[in-house]
Every structure is written in structure tokens, then in C-alpha cells.
Amino acid sequence: MNRKYIVICSFFVAFFVLSLLCYGSFEYAKKQEQKELAQQNAAQTSTKQEQRVTSETKLVIEKWEEESEELVKEERDMPPEYAGLTREELEKQLTVEIKDKSWEEEKEGLVKITLESFSEDKIVIRKVYNKSSEQGYILRLKDGEVVIYRKDEKEPFEKTGLKKIYPSRTKRFCRADTPCGQKKSCIPSLKTFPVKV
């Protein structure tokens, strides 16, 4: 009978030890899985941090001419106004640039600026030109008189007969054939700006 108790007790002890080993290995696997999930989350948050333009980022400008379907790529230095911008901020900056384009770019027919690719290593910006789509006139002040120019020409298209009144404090223009100072013949000041037809 003594032997019977020993066999039964050893069976329970073995069962208890085996249960502890299973529970320990389960807890160990659970902790390892939690560590892996934490590492994956840390890696995902580090990649989710938005990439920003640095001084080391390469800037490639692609000039696409729609008429001739010609693409010219040139690498430039990174402008300081792009430094530190995220993709979204750079896209907003480019929409501002297209609205405030210079007269030279307007004359060249710049119609669109898009961000083709963005990474910390390289940024590609495409400028689309179409000279035929941008036809119109430009008003300029020449020798104190408002003159109309065709966009693609340097010679005046038409003289308006409006001249600037210099002595007056108000910026007004008067017809050349009327004496200055008569308010009926004057119109408010005009700046040089393009007029699309």
C-alpha cells in the first residue's frame, strides 16, 4: 500500500510540475509577443512621422512643354523656403507659387506646378508650360501713360491715352486730352497686371 501511495503521489507531483512548465512557457510566449508588438508599433510610429525637406534633399525640376512634349530635367539647390516642409506643406507652397508666378514664367506659359515625388532624399517638381494656352494682354505704365501690350510682344499694342497724375496724392489716371485734376475724366490707379482674353 505504501508503494501505491508513492506512485499516486509521484503522478500528482509530475502532473503539477508539468502544469507549471506549461503555464510558464505560455506566460513567456505571451511576454515575447507583447515585446514584438511594441517593437512593431514603435517602428510604425517612426515611419509615420512625416518626412521633411532638409538641406541634403535633392531638388529636381522637370519642365514639361505640352506643345512639343519635351521634358527637361535639371537639378537645383534647395530653396530656403522649402526647408523643413512636409509633403502637404510643400504642396500648399507650390499652389501659392503658381498663383504668384512671375511675369517671366507667365510669359513662358507656365500653367501648372505639381509635386511628382517626395522623400527625404529627393523631391521632384514638375512645371507644365503651354505657350499657346496663355494668350492675352498686359497693361503697363510707360512714360506715365497706361499702355496695352500683347503678351508675346515687346512693342505696344495700343496706347490708352490714360496718363498718371504725378503731383496729386491720390493715384489716379486721366485721359491725355483732358486737363488733369478733373475728377470726371480720371479713373483709379492701375497696377501692371495681365489681362486674359
C-alpha angles and dihedrals in degrees: 000000000000089000091052091056091049092053092047093046093047089050091054092045091050090048091049093048091046090050091051091050092050092047092047093050090047091052091046091052090047092053092047091051091050090051091051091049091050090050091048091049091049090050092048093049091049091053091043090059103106117256115239135202112258133186087258094057114110116232118210119187116200115199110201118191107200097199097053095025088229121155120199120185124199132174117225139180114269110263113234092236090066095053114117095007124138122221093267093046091049091051089053090049090053092052088053090049093052091050093047097040118156124253090252092055090046089052092048089055102250106180105162143015119198135177105235099180137000132194136134089259102046141010123196118198120184121207113196118207128192113169095183095057094055105068121148147094136286126213115216137175109238122175090343094307131104109244128185118224129186109241095243098041135076096204119083116264094200139348111229098204090232114129131187119250103227103184095052122089092221114076103236136147124221133196110263094234095056127071113258118250097049103119094204092064095045130088128194121275120284125206123210105274138151119259116204120211 
